[in-house]
Amino acid sequence: MKLSDLNIAGKDEFVKALGNIFEYSPWIAEQAAAARPFVSVNALFDAMKQVVDRAPADIRLALIEAHPDLASKTQRAAGLTAESNAEQHSVGLDRLSDAEFEAFERANNAYREKFGFPYIVCVRRHTKDSILRDFERRLPNDVRTEAQASIAEIYRIAALRLDQLVKADDKLPIHGRLSTHVLDTHSGKPAAGISVVLTELSDLGQARVVARAVTNSDGRTDLPLIGGRPVPIGRYELMFRVGDYFAARNVPMSDPPFLDQIPLRFSVSDPEGHLHVPLLVTPWSYATYRGS
């Protein structure tokens, strides 16, 4: 929906369109509607956050309690909102290994027992492993600190929902990017035609292939390996098939090749940043560095 259409829509239509930007809380859109017209999507989002910031403590607590537990089979059976279901599905919380499910169950129970409300995190910024680490990091906090942290995460969730729903000339600052390129330092040229596979690594579950690509004439992929969304916090591996590349160019090599498939393992810590992971390669050596 275009921002310009929201500015001229009736109040009921406005609330219907934006009522679940904040989970089960249409009152936020209803109050924000009074601040129209909005000159940008950032102005719209600021107005919605101001509604939450002005709300009494009990109403803010109700907003927190409106959110589901992560990876809860009971709540999934009862019915998540379409937005929550898509968000949990995006990080694989609907297909956990037995060990992962037990870890999430323990973390959810410990968190609820201490704070009395559900643990909330913007899952689109995380992998399963980093969510479990975040549980551990936040569990020692006091109730007031966790309530504030929960609202901050709710804002992140809402920003991503709003970005998916509303078209505007400006953008919310919520997108990151992960990219790569390959330089053939044997010939001094970009390496075209190299197969690249990006895999998300996991401590308790199965590794998951995130993207597959082939480098173009500039040695880069046509599109970022991850783009147009946050780059989830976690551990990854980039696998480059360089043996086939050098063989196709009749470069003298050993048999079997000294370097055939090259794995680069790295971590992401800034979901909204740009992380560039290049490969500089010959048939006998390779190097990488953290680009941006």
Buried (B, 14 or more C-beta within 10 A) or exposed (E): BEBEEBBEBEEEBBBEBBBBBBBBBBBBBBBBBEBBEBEBBBBBBBBBBBBBEEBEEEBBBBBBBBBBBBBBEEBBEEEBBEBBBEBBEEBBBEEBBEEBBEBBBEBBEBBEEBBEBBBBBBBBBBBBBBBBBBBEEBBEBEEEEBBEBBBEBBBBBBBBBBBEBBEBEEEBEBBBBBBBBBBBBBEEEBBBBBBBBBBBBBBBBEEBEBBEBEBBEEBBBEEBBBBEBBBBBBBBBBBBBBBBBBBEEEBEBEEEBEBBEBEBEBEBEEBBBBBBBBBBBBBEEBEBEEEE
